[in-house]
Amino acid sequence: RILLSQPTGDEVSVAPAAAPRSRWATAAIAAVVLAAVAGIAVWSLRPATSIPLRRFELSGALADATDFAIAKDGSRLAYILDGHLFVRSFDALDALDLGRVHPTARQLVWSPDGGKIGFTAEGSIQSLPAEGGPPFVISRIPASGTVMGMAWLQSGRIAFSVWRDSLYTVHAGGGEVA
């Protein structure tokens, strides 16, 4: 103790204690980090947003439908039953009967805007308005005439595959098959 208290010529300088300003800066950074961690924890523990569910019961007769398709917006169902084409809104109790279709009608598809329904019948691709009206023959089906799958594209064309042949497209307004 005596040696340490007596000054000598070889004194080593000691760094002063941390300044009050650096203590405040450290405390502020720690508070910001703590607040960010707490915010992330609260955000990740919040309940998930609920998605409304709708109950939709189909009658037993629909099990006998020869084909069906759901509109792209999920609001309606088109189906063929007993030789008639029906459209039923998911928020309605009754279906709209669009009229008699040929017994070979199959491959129902909705137009992207939901305004028309396409289908195959009598060796051709046809469409009709979703609210009712006469069918319109878009094109004859090439080769075997049996369509295996069909899709109404955003471009206004209908793509379809023909059994044991190829994949084709045709403009929904009619025209040549490509």
N, C-alpha and C positions, 0 to 999 in steps of 0.2 A: 504494500500500500504506500509506503514511503517512497519507493522508487517511482511508482506511477504518478504520485502527486508532485514530484519534483520535475520541473521542466528540464529537458535536455535539448540539445541542438538537433537531434534526429527525430523530431516529432512527425508522426504520421497523421495526415489529415483524415478526419472521419467525415463521411457524408452526413449532412444534417438530416433530421427526421423528415418524413414526407410532408410536403407542404399541404395546408388545408385544402387548397384548390384541387389537388390530385385526388384527395379523399372524396370530394364531392363528385368529381368526374367518374370515379370508380363506382360510387353508389348510384349515380344516374344510369350508367351503363347496365349495372346489375338490375336495376328496377325495370328498365326497358326490356331486357332479356326475360325477366320473370313475367312481365305483363304479356309478352309474346307467347311464351310457353303456356300461360294460363288461358289466353285467347284460343290457341290451337286446341287445347284440351277441352274447353267448353264447346267449341265448334264441332269437334269430332264426336262428342257425346250427345249432341242434340238428336232428337228423334227424326227418323227419316220422313220425308214428305210422303203423305199417303196418296195413293192412286185410287180414284173412285172405281169401284167395281159395279158392273151392271149384271143383274141376273137375267138370263134370257132362256126361256124354256121352249123347246121345239116339240110340236105334237108328235105322237107316235107315227102318224101318217107320213111325216117327213123322212122317216127311215126308208120308205119306199121310193124316195126321189131318185131319179136316174142320174142326176148331176146337180151340183150346186157350186156357187162361188160367192165369196164375200167381197164387197166393194173395197176399193183401196183405202178409203177413209175409215173403214170399219163400221159404217153406220147401217148398212143394208145387206141383205142376203138374197140372192137370186137362186131359184131352184126349179127343176122340171119335175112335175108330179102329174100323173095320169094324163100325159100328153099336153099339159098346159105349162106355160112359163109364169112363175110367180115371183114377185119382189116383195120382201117384207123388211120394213124398217125395224131396227132393234128396239125402238121405243114405242112400237105399235103392237096391238094385239092381233090384227088381221093383216093378211097379205093381199097385195094387189094382183089380180089375175090379168096378165098381159095378153092372154088369148092362147089359142091352140097353136102348137108347133108340130112340125113333122115328127113322127115316132122315132126317127133316127137322130134327133137333136141331141147333141152332147157338147162337151168342152166349153162350158160357159166361162166367159171372161168379161170383166168390166173395163170400160174405157178409163183412162187416167182421171178424167174429170167426173166420172160417175154418171154421165149423161146417157150412155148407151151400154148395151149388153151385146157381146159377140158370142156366136156359137157356130157349130157345124151342123148341117142338115142337108140331106139329099145331094151329097157330093160337093157341097159348096160351103164357103164361109159367109155367114150372114150376120147382120146386126139389126137391132131395133132400139128405139128410144126407151129408156128405163121407166118412163111414165106411161108407155103404151104407144102403139102405132103399128103400121105395117112393117114387116121385115124387109130389109134391103140386102140384095145379094151382092156381096163384095167381090167374090172371085170363085171360080171353080177350083177344086182341089186337084192338083196334078197327081200322076202316077196311080197308086192304089186307091186314092181317095179317102184313106183312113188316117185321120189326124190323131197323133199320139199325145200331143201337148200343144198349148197355144198361150200366147201372152200378148196383151195390148200394150205397146211401148209408148213412152212419153213423146216420141218423135211423130206419132200419128200412124205408125205402121203396126201391123200385126205379124208377129213371128210365129211360125208353126212348124212342127216336124211331122213328116208323113211316114207311115209305116213302110219299112224296107226301102226307103228312098233317101230323102235329104231334108235339110232345114231350109225353109223358105220365108220370105217376107212379102207383104202386100200392103199397099196404102189402104187405110181404113175407109177411105172414100171411094175405093174401087180402083181397078187398074190391073196392070200386068203383074204376075207373080215373079219375084226375082229370087 
